[in-house]
Amino acid sequence: MHTRTTATVSAALLVGALAPLTLASPATAAPAKYADDFNGDGYRDYAYGTSVTGAGDDGSGTVGIIYGTATGPGTHRQDITQNSPGVPGVDEWDDGFGNAMAGADFNRDGYADLAVASYGEDVGTRTAEGAIMILWGSASGLSGGTSVPNKAPQKFGQFGLDLAVGDFNGDGRPDLAALNHHTAYVYLGSFTKSGFSGTVTELHKDEMFAEHLAAGKVTKDSATDLVVVGAVDGSEHTVTGAWFFRGGRTLARGATFKLGSGEDTSWEVDTQIADFNKDGYGDIAFGHPNATGKGGVLLWRGTSTGPGSVTRINQASPGVVGAAEYGDRFGARVSVGDVNHDGYPDLAVASPGEDVDGRVDAGAVHILRGSASGLTGSGSQYFDRSSTGVPGELEAYGSFGDHLRLRDSDRDGYADLFTDYMRLRGTSKGITATGTEDAVSSQFMQ
């Protein structure tokens, strides 16, 4: 069965869900400000998926929520499985519950909700048909769920292999994009606790074998755009590519881009969309850890009609620390955030295969800076386990950075770097390791 890049953690971290936060007063009826504020208290919360459950590492899956506070991730955690009250389905071996997730205030009640996939779910006699459900936000956190209808049920369809949320038709309501049988489907309409009402659009292209989705604003109109990453459906699926679909009253097929040829590695391409040069058009950043065997970031620049020219950044680019070496896996994870509060989004890039001081695959993290000229290596930062202020031992196969996220977790305007059980704070000069603190949540903030 196809393996997703879902974090695996020790069972000890998942035993005993803590009581969720409560509000001093109820949230308003206005839609939630943040797509991940599940209890409506104004602070961003953190959802992560893991194959570990209280029953062990059986692949059935758990969704964990760490609730935010004024100082960042708090100590209150909630664990949800398919055995939790009101959650559709049953906790079963290899379901992969939580393999993909996407947050939005689907029913616009002031609490963010969470779409969760279980791509290995067996339905009737159909093995790995897959399933998607929406877990509903409330003053006490996420509780209960409603199934999303599968419009093309089939054996090994793996409905929910990936998910993305956006207002794809520009009507002001969140829509859901999902993969099913390596084809993208977009759910346009209304999601309520009673179910979904609306239309489902299949984004079919004969040559597209879809593996990954990313949503964001590329053009300047009000609708969210969608990027589909996959392989050309031909002999041995030998070309890794990206397809752009422009949002609007109807999703329009746009430009395509070939990321690489040879063995299909589309399933591990990580994708983020942000306006790195603040020209009003979103740029599409692909983390491609197998580019030329060494890794790289490919930036598909946004224009008024969609993505156009391509810039490539790797460890051979000016300003980027290190050398481009086989197996570095530069770009294995990418995450967007403004680390120095200058208004330009920056990009954290993991290189978990980096060898450091003779330690094989010790791993490293780079911070590439956004600027008026776009995302470049100029002024970039570099961290590994031997960097001053970074706790822990430098070890072979440590894969530092294999899980990372940039996030302004305390609302001070600076995105912090969460990686490998630690939080490195953002400052006016960028990320600093001074005062680095342990953050048990950081392992899952990917």
MARVEXZA-966010 format. One record per residue: x, y, z of N, C-alpha, C in turn; residue in three letters. Coordinates in steps of 0.02 Angstrom, whole numbers, plus 50000, padded with zeros to 5 digits. Layout:
// residues N
XYZXYZXYZala;...
END
This chain:
// residues 446
500434994050000500005000050000500445006250000met;500245011349965500615017549960500715020650030his;501315022750045501465025450112501495033050110thr;501105036150153501125043450159501645045450210arg;501855051850209502355054250255502035056650319thr;501695051950354501375053450417501855051950474thr;501905056450523502375055550577502195049550619ala;502715045950643502615040450690502955042350755thr;502605041650810502865043750875502765038150925val;503075038850983503015033651033502325033751064ser;502085027851081501405027251109501345031151174ala;501895032051209501865035651273501615042751264ala;501745045651206501525052551195500785053051183leu;500455047451169499765047551150499295044551202leu;499565042451257499145039351308498815044751351val;498145044651355497795049151399497705056051370gly;497165057251335497035063951309496895068751366ala;497175074651361497065079751413496415083451399leu;496125086351451495495089951443495585095851397ala;495155096751347495225102351301495065108951336pro;495305114351305495195120951332494465122951329leu;494265127251373493595129951371493635137551365thr;493095140551342493075147751332492715151251390leu;492935157351405492585161251455491915163651427ala;491875164551361491255166551329491215163251262ser;490625162051235490565158551172490825162551114pro;491045158951062491275162251002490695165450966ala;490855170450926490335173750887490135169350828thr;489605171550793489365167750735489775169150673ala;490245174050676490665175450619491135169550607ala;491325168350544491795162850530492435163650569pro;492745158050585493365158050624493905161950587ala;494295165950624494835169850595495385165250570lys;495535159950608496065155350589495765148550571tyr;496035145550520495775139050496495955133350543ala;496335134850595496525129550643496395131750715asp;495925136350725495715138250794495085134250809asp;495185128150832494635123350838494175124850897phe;494415128450947493985130051005493795137351007asn;493955141150956493715148050949493975152951000gly;494555151651030494815156251081495295161451052asp;495385161450986495805166350953496525164250945gly;496715158350970497395155850963497405149750918tyr;497925149350877497975143850829498155137450865arg;497825132150844497945125450871498325121250820asp;498545115450840498985111450797498725104350792tyr;498605102250731498375095450719498945091450688ala;499025085250710499525080850681499235073850677tyr;499495070050629499275063150621499835058450636gly;499675052750664500175047650679499865040750670thr;500275035950650500025029150641499955025550708ser;500235028450761500205025350827499545026750860val;499265021850893498665022750934498815020051004thr;498315020551047498395017751113498495010251111gly;498275007151055498344999951048499014997951019ala;499415002850997500065001250970500145003950899gly;500715002350870500885004750803500575000150751asp;499915000650742499564996250695499334999650633asp;499495006150625499305009750565498585012050564gly;498205010750617497505012950617497455020550620ser;497885023650659497955030950656497615034750712gly;497925040150731497665044850781497775051950756thr;497295056250769497375063450757497465066750825val;498015070150833498155073750895498055081150886gly;497795084550936497705091750935498065094650995ile;498515099450983498825103251037498545110251034ile;498215112351087497865118751087498335124451103tyr;498245130051066498675135751072498505140251130gly;498995144251151498905149151205499245155651183thr;499225160651227499535167051212500295166551205ala;500595161351231501315160551227501525154951180thr;501055152351141501215147051094500855140551112gly;501085134951085500755128551100500725127251174pro;500135125151198500035124051269500115116751288gly;499915115151348499985108351374499355104251365thr;498805107351342498185103751332498195100151265his;498095093751266498105089751205497485085351202arg;497265084051142496685079751130496875074551078gln;496725068351091496855062951043496195060151018asp;496135059650952495515057350921495665051350876ile;495285046050883495315040350839494615038950812thr;494555033850771493895032050746493475028350799gln;493755027450858493365024850914493115030450958asn;493295036650943493065042350982492325043550969ser;491955046151019491235047151012491065051550952pro;490605049150911490345052950856490765053050793gly;491365049850795491795049650737491595043750693val;491475044950628491255039450584491785034050578pro;491565027850569492015022250558492215018750621gly;492665013950614492925009950669493675009850665val;494005010250722494735010050726494975003050705asp;495285002650645495494996150619496204996450593glu;496514990750589497204990150567497294993150498trp;497804997450491498025000250427497515004950394asp;497065007850433496595012750405496955019150385asp;497475021050422497825027250407497435033450425gly;497025033050477496625038850499497095044650516phe;496995050350483497425056050493497995056450443gly;497985052250391498525052550342498545059250305asn;497975062550299497945069250270497415073150308ala;497535079750317497075083950355497075090950324met;496515094450332496465101350308495945104950350ala;496125110750376495685114450421495325120150387gly;494705121450408494305127150385493675127450428ala;493365133150432492725133750467492185131850416asp;492095125350406491665122950352490935125150361phe;490685125150422489985127150433489925134350457asn;490475138050459490485145350471490135147150536arg;490295143550590489985144850655490475148150703asp;491075150050680491565153250723492085148650750gly;492015142150737492495137250760492785133650699tyr;493445133350694493755129650639493605122250646ala;493515118950590493395111850587493985108450552asp;494005101850554494575098350525494345092650481leu;494495093050416494375087450371494935082450380ala;494755076150392495245070850407495125065050359val;495655062450331495595056750286495825050350321ala;495545044950297495735038250319495805034150255ser;496365035050221496415032650152496435025050145tyr;496575021450200496585014250197495945010950220gly;495415014950232494785012450258494465007350210glu;494285001550238493894996750199493154998350207asp;492794998350151492074999750152491714993950119val;491334990250160491014984250134491544979350112gly;491494976950051491984972250024492544975849986thr;492514982449984493014986249945493614987949990arg;494164984649979494774985750017495074992550001thr;495264996150054495605002650046495215007450001ala;494555007350007494165012249970494325019349994glu;494455019950059494615026350088493995030050112gly;494105034850156493545038850183493805045650205ala;493355050550204493495057350228492935059450274ile;493095062750327492585065250373492795072050398met;492305076050420492445082550450492315082150524ile;492825083650564492765084050637492585091250654leu;492085092150696491785098750706492085102350766trp;492255108750756492515112850810491955115150856gly;492145116850918491675119150968492065122651023ser;491725125351072492055128751127492505123951167ala;492365117651164492775112751200493255108951154ser;493325111351092493775108051046493415103850994gly;493775099650959493475095450908493075089750940leu;492485088550911492085082950935491605080850880ser;491485074350875491015071650826491265072750755gly;490905069850708491115070450639490565068650591gly;490645070850529490165069450476490555067050415thr;490315061650384490655058850326490565063250264ser;491085063650224491045066850158490885061450107val;490375062450065490185057050019490725055649967pro;490825049349953491305047249902490915046449836asn;491055050749788490685050749726490945045649675lys;491505042449690491775037449644492075031649684ala;491665028149725491925022849768492205017049727pro;492785014649747493085009049712493625005849755gln;493754999549743494264995849779494944999049766lys;495324999949821495985003149819495955010249790phe;495395013549798495335020449776495715025249820gly;495815023449884496175027549933495905034649934gln;495235035149940494905041649946495205045450005phe;495465051449991495795055350043496545054450046gly;496845051849993497575051149991497905057950005leu;497585063349982497785070050002497185074650001asp;497225080150038496685084950045496955092150039leu;496525096650017496695103850017496045107750023ala;496075113450057495485117550068495595124450037val;495065127250008495095134049982494415136049956gly;494325142349942493705144749912493805144649836asp;493735138749807493925137749738493465141249688phe;492835142549707492385146049661492265153349681asn;492585155649733492555162649752491885164949781gly;491505160349810490855162349838490885163949913asp;491485163849941491565165550011491505159750059gly;491395153650033491335147750076491905142950061arg;492135139350113492685134650102492455128550063pro;492865126450016492755120449976493305115449992asp;493205109249971493685103949987493905100449923leu;494565099849915494855095949860495125089449890ala;495025083949855495245077449881495465073049823ala;495935068649838496135063649789495755057249799leu;495565054149744495235047649744495465044049681asn;495755038249692496015034249636496485038449593his;496905042449626497405046649595497115051649545his;496505053849561496165059149523495915064249573thr;495955070749555495735076049600494995077449591ala;494635078049647493925079849649493845086049693tyr;493425090749672493315096749711492585097149731val;492455097749797491795098149826491615105449836tyr;491155107949796490935114949797490225115249825leu;490135118849880489465119249909489495120449983gly;489035117250020488975118450091489095111950130ser;489495112650183489615107150229489265108750295phe;488845104350318488525105050384488585098450420thr;488375098350483488395092150521487905087050493lys;487435089250452486965084650420487245081550356ser;487785084550329488075081850269488285087250220gly;488445085350159488675089850107488125090750055phe;488025096950034487575098449978487935103049929ser;487945101149867488295105049816488495100549759gly;489005102749723489245098949665489945096449677thr;490115091049642490785088249645491065088249575val;491635091549566491955092149501492565087649498thr;492595083549447493185079349435493675082949391glu;494285083849415494805087149375495215081849340leu;494945079449286495235073649253495685075649195his;496265072749193496705073249135496975066249123lys;496935063949062497105057049048497805055049071asp;498275059749067498965057949083499145059049157glu;498665061549197498835063549266498705057949316met;499225055949352499185051049406499335054849470phe;498815057849500498905062849553499115059649619ala;499565063149654499815060849719499755066049774glu;499705072449755499765077749805499375083849783his;499105087649832498715093749818498995099549858leu;498935105549829499105111749866498635117149843ala;498385121149890497915126549874498195133149896ala;498045138549858498265145149877498095150149823gly;498225156549837498085161849790498695163049745lys;498625161449681499165162749633499005169049593val;498395169549567498175175549532497865180349582thr;497665186349559497415191549604496665191349614lys;496315186549584495585186449593495415183549661asp;494765183249676494545181249743494545173649754ser;494605169749702494555162549708495235159449723ala;495225153849760495825150049775496005145749715thr;496645145049701496885140849647497125134149675asp;497195129249631497375122549653497955119949610leu;498435116849644498995113649610498975106249625val;499025102249572499025094949579499715092449558val;500035088549601500685085649586500595078149577val;500915075549525500855068349513501335066049460gly;501155060549429501575057649377501175057249312ala;501535057449257501205056349194501005049049191val;500365047849177500095041049178500275037649112asp;500895035449109501125032049049501555026249070gly;502015024349028502445018749042502855019949105ser;502735016049157503105016249220503035022949257glu;502565027249236502465033749269503135037349278his;503475038749223504175040849227504275048349231thr;503755052449228503845059649230503455062549289val;503795066149333503475069549389503265076549366thr;502625078349374502385084649349501915088149396gly;501745094449379501265098449417500775101449368ala;500145101649388499605104349348499275110049388trp;499185115749355498875121449387498155122149364phe;497695122949413496985124049399496795130749430phe;496565135349388496385142049412495675142049440arg;495605144749501494945145049532494495150149497gly;493845149249507493345153649478492675150149477gly;492195152849441491535149649438491605142449415arg;492095141249371492285134449354493045134049359thr;493305128549383494035127749387494305126649317leu;494775130949297495035130649229495735127649228ala;495845123049182496505120149175496995125249149arg;497575125649180498075130449160498725127149141gly;499275130349161499935128049141500125121449175ala;500585117949145500875111949174501635112949176thr;501945109149221502665109849230502965103049246phe;503505101149213503835094849226504385095949277lys;504305093049336504795093749389505405089449377leu;505315083649347505885079249335505665072949299gly;506135069349272505985063049238506405057449270ser;506265051449249506575045649280506085042349327gly;506315039549382505865036449430505365041449458glu;504735039549461504225044049488504335045149562asp;504435051449581504505053249652503985058449672thr;503435058849633502945064049646502625063449715ser;502595057549742502265056449806502625059849864trp;503275061649855503635064849909503785072249896glu;503505075149843503585082249831503155086249879val;503465090749917503105094949964502995101749932asp;502385104649938502205110549901501905115849946thr;502125122149937501865127849974501745133549925gln;501245137749939501085143449896501115149849938ile;501505154749915501565161149951501825166349902ala;501675172649917501905178249876502585180549902asp;503115177249881503775178449910504065185249893phe;503845188349837504105194949819503575200549826asn;503005198949853502465203749866502255207649804lys;502215204249747501975207549687501235206349676asp;500915203049724500195201749720500025195049691gly;500525191349667500405184849637500755179449678tyr;500395174149694500685168749734501175164649693gly;501735162849723502235158549692502165151449721asp;502295146549681502225139549701502915136649713ile;503055134849776503705132049794503645124449801ala;504035120949762504055113649766504705111449801phe;504645107849856505215104549885505295097749851gly;505845096849815505935090849774506575087349797his;506535083149847507145080349878507545075749833pro;507255073449778507615068949733507835072349669asn;507775079049665508005082549605508755081349596ala;508935078649539509635076849522509965072449575thr;509555069149616509815064849668510055068549729gly;510045075249727510315079349782509785083549816lys;509255085149779508725089149807508735096249782gly;508165099749791508115106649771507425109449783gly;507375116049779506735119549782506615122649714val;506045121349685505865124349621505305129349634leu;505405135449612504915140749623504585142449557leu;503935140949552503525142349493503185149049505trp;503425154249473503225161049490502525162649465arg;502135166149507501455167949491501425174049445gly;500905174149402500775179849358500025181049357thr;499795185749316499085187349313498675181649283ser;498995177149247498625171649216498795164849247thr;499225164849298499425158649329500185158149332gly;500455152449349501185151849356501535152149289pro;502145155049290502515155949228503225153349233gly;503705157849244504405155849243504595151849306ser;505155148449302505375144049357506075145949379val;506165146449446506815147549476506995141449518thr;507615139349515507845133549554508345135849606arg;508255133349667508705134849722508925128349754ile;509585127549762509835121649797510475123649835asn;510835118749859511425120349899512025122649857gln;511925123049792512435126049749512265133249733ala;511685135749757511475142649744511865147549789ser;512005153549765512365158549805512005159949871pro;512385159849926512125161449991511875155450031gly;511765149749998511515143750033512105139750060val;512085138250125512635134750158512695127650131val;513305125250125513425118250107513535117350033gly;513575111150012513655109249942513105104349923ala;512895104749860512385100149836512705093249826ala;512505088649870512805081949869512265076649864glu;512445071149834511975065649824511715063149892tyr;511065062649898510755060049959510605065250012gly;510745071749999510595076950048509845077750060asp;509455076550008508725077150011508505084250030arg;508855089050003508675096150012507985097349983phe;507505099650025506825100550002506355095150023gly;506585090550066506145085050088505535087650125ala;505605093350160505035096850190505135104250178arg;504585107750164504605115050158504015117950196val;504115123950225503585127150262503675134750256ser;503115138350253503115145650241502965149450305val;503315155050315503165159550371503625165550366gly;503435171150395503845177150395504245177350459asp;504875175150456505265174150518505525180750546val;505625185950504505905192250529505415198050526asn;504785196550511504255201650514504385207450466his;504665205950407504775211250358504235211550305asp;503735207150311503185207150264503265202350207gly;503865199650198503995194850145503985187750174tyr;503595183150146503615176250171504305173150159pro;504515169050207505145165350201504975157950196asp;505485153850180505365146750170505875142750210leu;505635138550255506065133750289506125127550245ala;506735125150238506885119450195507285114250234val;507035108250237507385102850271507855099250223ala;508425097350250508905093250214509105087450260ser;508645082750271508765077650322509325072750305pro;509545072550242510095068150223510785071450227gly;510805077550253511445081250257511925077650304glu;512545076550281513075073950323513415079750359asp;513505079250424513795084650464514365081950506val;514965084750497515555082750536515645075150537asp;515565072050480515675064950474515085060650495gly;514545063850520513945059950540513485059450480arg;513385053450456512965052350397512235053950413val;511915057750368511205059350374511025062550441asp;511475066650467511315070150529510755075050519ala;510725078250461510165082650444510285089950460gly;509935094250423510005101550432509365104950407ala;509295111250429508725115450408508995122050382val;508735124250325508915130750296508305135350299his;508425141750307507895146850302508065151250242ile;507665150850189507745154950130507315161150137leu;507575166950121507225173250133506835175550072arg;506225177850084505845181350034506085188550028gly;505995191649969506225198449958505885201249896ser;506025207549881505735210649822505925207049758ala;506485203549760506695199749701506485192449705ser;506105190849755505845184049761506235179949813gly;506135173549811506465168949857507175167549831leu;507675168849873508365167749852508765164849910thr;509395163249895509845160849947510185166549984gly;510095172649962510415178349994510145179250065ser;510595179550114510405180450184510095174350215gly;510165168550183509865162450210510205160350275ser;509855156350315510115153850378510175146250376gln;510595143650421510715136450423510765134250495tyr;510445128550510510465125650577510545118150572phe;510965115350616510975108150627511075107050701asp;511155100750722511215099250793511855102050825arg;512345103850783512955106650811512945114250814ser;512405117450789512355124750790512305127250862ser;512625132850877512615135750944511895136950966thr;511735134451025511075135451053510575129951039gly;510725125750989510275120250973510415114351019val;509915112151058510035106751106510085099951072pro;510355095251108510395088451083511065086751053gly;511175080351041511805077951015511785077350939glu;512345078850908512425077750836512545070350825leu;512075067150790512115059850782512005057950710glu;512335052550690512205049750624511485047350619ala;511195048350562510505046350548509995049850592tyr;510185055750619509715059550659509185062950618gly;509325064150553508835067150507508525073550535ser;508935077850564508695084150591508305087950537phe;507715090350554507295094050508506805089950469gly;506805083350480506355079150442505625080850455asp;505485083850513504825086650528504925093950546his;504585098350512504675105450527504055109350508leu;503975115050541503445119750524503655126750547arg;503535131650504503585138750523502895141050543leu;502845144150602502195146350625502275151750678arg;501895157250670501885162450722501425159950777asp;501715156150823501305152650872501095157050930ser;501405162950940501215167250996500955174050972asp;500845174850907500555180850878500975187150891arg;501645186450890502075192250899502315194950831asp;502085191950777502265194250710502865190650680gly;503205186450719503785182750696503635175350695tyr;503735172250637503625165050633504195161350669ala;504015156450709504495152250744504605145850704asp;505185142850713505345136550681505255130850731leu;504815126350715504705120350756505005114350719phe;505455110850752505755104950721506055100650775thr;505975094150768506315089350811506255090950885asp;505645091850908505495092950978505785099451006tyr;505865104450964506115110850989505795116550951met;505815122350982505545128550954506085133850952arg;506275135950892506765141150882506385147450862leu;506475152850899506055158650892506265163150833arg;505755166350803505875171350753506015178150785gly;506455182050754506635188650778506725193350717thr;506865199650731506975204350677507565202550633ser;508015198350659508595196150621508495189050593lys;507905186350602507775179550578507715174650635gly;507785168350620507735163050670508355163250715ile;508255162550780508815162150827508755155850868thr;509335152850883509345147050928509435149051000ala;509545155551012509605157951081508935157051117thr;508955153951175508345152751212507905147351184gly;508195143051142507805137651113507505133351168thr;506865131651160506525127751210506235121351181glu;506175116351223505855110251202505115111551189asp;504845108351138504135108951123503905102251097ala;503585098451141503405091651122502975091551059val;502625097051046502195097250987502585097850922ser;503215100150925503555101850864503665095950818ser;503715089950846503815084050805503245083150755gln;502665085650772502075084250731501885090250687phe;502215095950696502015101850660502345101950592met;502085097850547502405096850483501945098650426gln;
END
